[in-house]
């Protein structure tokens, strides 16, 4: 008998039932597609984390992720499956994630988020921690691949002047990582705000 198949009574074999239970016990995120505050990429990241821990196959990953879709997202997934040719192979994780992103994070929105990232700058009212959170959230939508050095440079360029100046020398040297840039900016900010 194959693992993850069905026994003679049309009941899932134990490994299949257990993986559903184990997956749901990990409390993966839920996505409805009904709220503008939901982040499709955070949802996929959270699901991917649980799937990696369970070492799921590509097609099994799609089956388990479907348990976390509700409301509009669940209806979308049903339509996606129903629109496939009869007897077609199951969706792979890559196919699912591409279709999911196309539906819930369309190119026009990705472009708008990329533009928002390009214009992101810290203001005196925004702490380094808040700027860092916004930077990380929006940098995922940059139209180019950013290595750690590029991330550090872009982060430093967006800092307010009192924080930018102590870090500016690192821009030409390229000798600072992103996490080091954030850490130094936090230290300088603490001295600057609390003299």
N, C-alpha and C positions, 0 to 999 in steps of 0.2 A: 504494500500500500504506500502511495506517495505521501510524503509529509505535506500538510496543508491541503489535502484533498478531502474527499467525502468518504465516509464509511458506508457499509451496505444499507444503512437506514436513512440515507440522505441527511445525515447530521455531520457537521464539520468535524474533522479529526481534532484531537486535543491540541496539537501545536497551533492550528489555525485559531481555535477559540482562545487559547492562552495568549497568543500575540495580540489579539484584539483587546483582551483584558489588560495585558501589560501596557499596551499603547495608551489606553484610556486611563490607566492608573498613573501614568506620567503627567496627566492633566495638560494635554496639548492645547494650544489656543484654539478658539472657535472663531470662525469668520462667517459673517452674515451677508456682507455686501450691501447692507442697508444703511450704513452710517458712513458719513464722510470722514469721521475720526478714525476709522479702521485703517490700518496700514497693511496692505497686501504683502509687502516684503517682510514685515515683522512676522506676519502669520506664517509665511513660507519658511522663514528662519526657525521659528519655534517648532513647526512640524518637522523640519529637517533634523533638528537636534534630537527629537524623540525617535525618529526613524533611524538615524545613525546609531543611537544607543541600542536599538533592537536589531541592527544589522539586516534591515529589510531589503528585499529585492526591489527593483525599479517598479514592477507592476504591483507588488504588494504595497509599496509605499503609496501608490495612488488609491488603492482600496482603503487603506487606513486613513489617509488624509480626508477621504470622502465622509468619514464619520464626524469630522469637525466642521463640515459645511452646513449652514443652516439658512433658512429663509431664501433670499434672492440667490445666494451662492449655491445652495443646494439645488434650486430650480435650474440654474445655469448648468451645473454638473450633469443633471439628468438629461437636459437637452443636448449637451455635448456628447454623452454616451449614445443617446437615441439617434443622433445625426450621423453616427458612424455606420459604415456599410455592414450588412449582416455577416456574421462569422469573421469579422476582422479581429486581429490580435488585440489583446488588452492594451490600454493606454500605458505608455511608459511615464516615468517621473518627469523626464525632460519634456515630453509632449504636454503633460498636464500642467507643468509650471509655465511653459510658454503660453498655452491657451489661457491660463488663469491670469497671468500678467497682462496679456492683451485685453482681456475682458475687464479686469478690475483696476488696472493701472495703464490705461491706453497711452499711446505715444504722445498725444497732445498734453496729457497730464505730466508724463515723464519729461517732456520738453520744458514745460512750465516750471517743474521742480529743479531742473538743471539750470535754468535761468535764475531761479531764486537762489540756488547755491552760488552761482557766479557772482551775484550781487551781495552775498552775505557778508556783513561786517559787524564787528562788535560795536556797541555803543556804550557810553559811560553808565547807562542804566542796566546793562546786561553783564553779569559776572562771567568770568572765564569758564566756569562750569556750565552755565547756560549756553554760552557761545559754543562750547565744545559739543554739547548735546545737539544743538541745531546743526552744527558742522557735520557731525557724524550722520545724522538723519538725512540731510540733504546731499552729502557727498556721494551717497549710493547712486544718485541720479546724474552724476557728472557724465558728460558725453565721452570722456576719455578715461583710460585706465590710469589710476593714480597709484604710484608706488609710495613707499613710506616717506621718501625724501620730498616728493611732490606734495604729499599731504601736509608735511611739516611747513614747507614754504607757503603753501596756500593759506594754512592756518595763521601763520605769523603775519602775512600780508593783511589779514582781516582784523588784526588786533587794533585797539585804540592806541594812539601815539605813545602815551606813557608806558605801555606794555610792549609796543612794537620796537621802540628804540633800543632797549637792552637786548633784544633778540635779533636785531637787524644784521649784525655781523655774521650770524650763522647762515644768512641767505646766500651769501657769496661763497662761503666755505662749504656749505652743504654737509656740515658735520653734526647735524642734530636730527634725531628721530622725531616722529610725530609725538610719541608719548613724552619724550624729553621736552619738546616745545610746549606742550600743555602743562607739564609740571613746572617748568621755569616761569611760564606766564602766570600760573597760580601763585608762585612764590613772590614774584614782582608785584602782582596785584595786592597781595596781603600787605606788603610793605607800603604800597602806594595808597591804599584805602585806609590803613591803620598806621599813620606815621608815628 
